[in-house]
Amino acid sequence: MGVFSPDSELMEFLGKVTDYIIINLLTLFLSIPIITMGAAHTAKFYTSMKIARGEEPSAVKSYFKSFRENFSQVTAAWLVFLVLGVILVFDWYNVLYGKGQSMPFPLKVMLGIISFVVWASCYCMFVFEARFKVTLRELFKASILMALVNLPRMVLIAIFVVLPYLICAWYIQWGLAIWLFATTVTLYYISKEFNGQLEMLYKDSEQ
């Protein structure tokens, strides 16, 4: 079997890399309207975790299948988190530039923790919705619990998520190439990490 044979390990690896790049680009474009960002990220994890499990789906077809099926529920949940995010942004603006500058340091730390937990819960919501079909109330509960259980891991994921944009801003001439590489590696890592955890939950739910 040649190294460039369609069934070779090299070609399978390049195929998966291509799929991850396609998924990230689709998510980027479909997140621009803001309101569709929740469904876009859910579809991203739905497809990427399928690839991580070795199911080898058609990336585009699988992506839009999840986008359509999860749009209503995940958009409703995403809008709740979006409102919370806007409130927190105004709070931070007030703390940094307004009357909140005099806020005691422990309260600022508390605001930071709350902000991070809200972000982590929102992120976990996309991952959980990509694997399970639950009610909206159950989705919120599962997302918060998942974020709290994985808090140290979420710190690392936050770094992975933000870092590509900081590097792109610094090396703007190589921005697209850096973004594609960094987001592909990040998506692979996150998909592998959460896939094992969610797979155990899935098996427990079937028993």
N, C-alpha and C positions, 0 to 999 in steps of 0.2 A: 504493500500500500504506500503510494507516494505521499510526501509531506503536504502536497497541494490537492490531494484527493478530497472530495466533498465529505468523506467519512473520517478524515484524519483528525487528530486531536487539535492541531493548529487551526484547521478550518472551523472546527466546532467552537473553539475559543474565540476566533475572530467573529464568528456568527453571533455569539452571545454579546460580545462587546458592541457590535453594530446594533443589536436589539436594544441594549441599554442606552446607547446614544439616541436612537429613534424615540425611545420612551421619554427621555429627558427633554428632547426638543419639542415633542408633542405637549408635554406638561408645561413647558415654558410658554408656548404660544397660546394654549388654552387657559392659562392663568392670567393672561393680560386683562380680560374683562372683569377680574376680581371675583365676581359672583360665582364663576365656574371653577374657581381655584380648588375648592374642596373636592369636587368630582374629578378634577384633573389629577390631583395628588393621590386620591384613592385608586384611580385607574392605574397610575404609575406603580403603586405598590402591589396591586392585584397582579399585574403582568410580570413585574420583576420577581416577585416571590414564586410565581409559577415557573419562571426560568430557573430560579435557584433550586427549586425542587426537582428539576430535571424533566419537567413536563414538556418543554420546548414548544410553546404555543406560537402562533403567528402574532408577532408583537403588536402590529397595528390593529388586527381584528380583535385580539384579546383586550387591548386597551379601550377601544371604543365600545366593546360589549360591557365592560365594567362601567364606563362613563355613563352609558344610557341607563343601566340597571340601578345604579346607586345615586343617580343625580338628585332625585327628589329629597331623599332622606339626608344624605350627606350635605347637601346645600343648605337645608334648614339648620343642621347642626353647625355648619361652617359660619353661617350668618350670626349665630349666637356668639361664637368665639370671636368673630370679627368685631362685633359691638364691644365685647369685653376688651379686645385689643385696642380699639380706639379710645376707650375710657382710660386704659392704662397709659397710653401715649400722652394724653392730656395731663394725667397725673404726673408723669415724668417731666413733661415740659414745665409744669408748675414747680416741681421740685428743683429743677435745674436753673430755671430763669425767672420764676415768679415768687409768690409769697411763701411757697413751700421750701425755699432755700433754708429757712430757719428750722425745718423739721428735724427733730432729734435723730441722730445717726441710727439707733436701733430700729426706728420706724422706717427709715430708708432701706435698711437691710431687709425688713419684713416686706416692703413693697417690691424689692428685687426678687425675693423668694416667690411671692405671689405671681409676679410677672412671668418668672421662669416656669412655674407649675402650670400656668394657663397655656403658655406656648407648648410645653411638653405634652399636656393633655390633648391639645389640638393636633399635634403631630401624631400622637399615638392613635387618635381617633381615625385618621386616614388609614393607618396600618390595620387597625382592628376591623374597620368596616370593609376593608379589602378581603378579609378572610371569613368573616361571620355575618350572618343575617340576623339582626336583633332589632328590638324596638328602639325608638329614639332615646327613651329614658335609660334603657339598658346600655346603649352606646355611650352616653355621657358617663355613667357609673364605671363602665369598663375602661374607658379612656383615662379617667382620672386615676383609677387604681393601677392601671398599666404604667402610667407616667411615674407614680410614686414608687412602685416596685422597682422600676428601672431608672431611678433618679441619677445614679452615677453614670450609667450608660448614656442617658439623655444629655448629660453635660458634654460627653465626648462627641455625641451626634451633633449637638449645637455647634461645636467647634468645626466639625467636618462640613456642616451646612453653610456656615458663615465664611469660612476660610477661602473658598474659591473666589468669592466676590471681592474680598480684600486683596487677594493676589492679582485678580484681574484689574483692579483699580491701580495697583502698583505697576504692573507690566501690561499696560493697556494695549500695546501693539500686538501682544500675544494673547489677548483676552479670550477670544473664542476658543482657541486650542486649549488653553489652561482650564477654562470652564468645562469644556467637554470631557477632558481627562479627569478633572477633580470630581465632577458630578457623577461620572461613570463609576469611579472607584468607590465613592461614597454610597451610591445606590446599591452596589454589589455588597458592600459591608453591611449596610442596614438590612438588606433583604435576607442575608445569611443569618444575621444575629436574631432578628425577630421571627424568622421562619421556624427555627427550632422551637422557640417558646410557644408560638401559636399552634404549631403542630401538636404539641402535648395537650394543649387546651382542646384542640379539635378532637383528638382521640378520646379525651375524658368526656366530652359532650356526646360522643356516640355510644358510650357505655351505659 
